[in-house]
Amino acid sequence: MRTLRGRFTRGIDLAETERMMREDYEQRFLPGMVRIREALIPDENLADFAWEQVREVLPEVISDIKVREINGSAKDALDYADNEATGLKVIAVGGDKLARGLTLEGLCASYFLRTARMYDTLMQMGRWFGYRDGYLDCCRLYTTHEMIEWFGHIADAAEELRQEFDNMVAAGATPKQFGLRVRSHSVLTVTSRTKMRNARPMHLTFSGDLLQTIVFLPRKQDMEANYDAGHRLLAAIGPSLRPEQQHYLPKASPNWKGHFWRDVSAAQVTAFLRSYRTHGASFRVVSPLIADFIDEMNKDGELTNWTVALIGASDPVVEIGGVSVNMMQRRAVQSEPVDRYSIKTLISSRDQAIDLTEAEWTAALNLTRKTWRGDKDRDQGAEPPDDPRGTAIRKILGFGDPETGVAPRRDRGLLMLYLLNPQASDIEELEDGPPILAWAISFPGSPSERRVSNADYMANSVLWGAMNDWVD
């Protein structure tokens, strides 16, 4: 900061610095502002600023910036009241106090490197922005791939918990079962391989969960093995049904493309899961652990009868298990490490409604609308939805709807298969390979106390990572 201040004050040796700053602003920062506005602030009309306008105020801004170390005396270091007239421009450097104990007013850029093992600790640490109206497109967070994974999982889990609260209120239930549900939430298996030595085995349930593969191995031979696992499953479960043969076809909803099968045995589904190779970073989605859970639930007559759907899109047609389907296009997440092909999400919102009866579909839609809050921060539209959401579907299948006489169907699980176009992976070895087989499972809710332990698979993830020499 002293060097920059001196250069801009005296106008000395500025050419290279200005070139770098202008290039960064025009090629990276400004396009990022546009993307944020389009995605997050549809109701705000924010102006663009040319580099010349930014350059004009740079000397004044840089001369006002102070670098402060934030520790126990941070109250004195950041006295906003004394600087209320002119504003306080600060680069704050600190550890625990910044991470958990202090919110900086007007904070717009964070370099965040602090890690923690505990789920609740991480949630307390997410204090990156001191938001001001009109400045959201200026906010930036710089952190590690590992932290991105952690907070991504936490964001998903937090939304699931909010939806569970909404469901609880709509059903007039008490928080007692909800508390149990929080403690056994499968997202708590998420951790880093580097920290696995300190992790303890957990007893988990996946009841009421949606699991989906969004991280894939970067090797052609593994994708071939996964494709073969899907091929064997579909070839073994007999002739397929077309989407128009579902129990109920909602008039308002566009139909999906592909095939589906009813009355598939749990043994066939678990055989597929045990043959499928998930990435070592997929701590929530571990195929053999999920197969163990299905086996455990079968002891009570749950998850014994499966619907399998092969869902297509609009990319080129390929064949698997004797049927043809269009591949899906899922672009790789550019911020992810090169040891994986990662996507943002796999399924569409309507997919979990596949082959519901009319009564189940209607009950799930009614529950969805009861729990709808019109909350833009939770990606809820301005109008109540016309299709049931996944959490409501899983709730109705697990517990039924006494008001309308819909009975629970805890014996029924839904396995959704997708073939992804390898050309979207941005990994050369995968681009020359077979379609990338991805899957999602929608589990109905259940009051069952049955659990599975992740002890064996925690160890396997560590060994797998070491054997393949992958680095976070």
Sequence and secondary structure as in RCSB ss.txt:
>XXXX:A:sequence
MRTLRGRFTRGIDLAETERMMREDYEQRFLPGMVRIREALIPDENLADFAWEQVREVLPEVISDIKVREINGSAK
DALDYADNEATGLKVIAVGGDKLARGLTLEGLCASYFLRTARMYDTLMQMGRWFGYRDGYLDCCRLYTTHEMIEW
FGHIADAAEELRQEFDNMVAAGATPKQFGLRVRSHSVLTVTSRTKMRNARPMHLTFSGDLLQTIVFLPRKQDMEA
NYDAGHRLLAAIGPSLRPEQQHYLPKASPNWKGHFWRDVSAAQVTAFLRSYRTHGASFRVVSPLIADFIDEMNKD
GELTNWTVALIGASDPVVEIGGVSVNMMQRRAVQSEPVDRYSIKTLISSRDQAIDLTEAEWTAALNLTRKTWRGD
KDRDQGAEPPDDPRGTAIRKILGFGDPETGVAPRRDRGLLMLYLLNPQASDIEELEDGPPILAWAISFPGSPSER
RVSNADYMANSVLWGAMNDWVD
>XXXX:A:secstr
 HHHHHHHHHT S HHHHHHHHHHIIIIIHHHHHHHHHHH TT       HHHHHHHHHHHHHH EEEEESTTHH
HHT TGGGTTT   EEEEESHIIIII   TT  EEE     S HHHHHHH       TT GGG EEE  HHHHHH
HHHHHHHHHHHHHHHHHHHHHT  HHHHHHHHHT GGGG   GGGGGG    EE  TT EEE  EE S HHHHHH
HHHHHHHHHHHS S B GGGSS   SSS   EEEEEEEEEHHHHHHHHHH    TT SS  HHHHHHHHHHHHTT
T S EEEEEEEE SS EEEETTEEEE B     TTS TT EE S    TTGGGTT  HHHHHHHHHHHHHH    
GGGT  SS  SS  HHHHHHHHHH BTTTTB   TTEEEEEEEEE GGGS  HHHHTS  EEEEEEE        
 EE HHHHHHHHHHHHHTT   
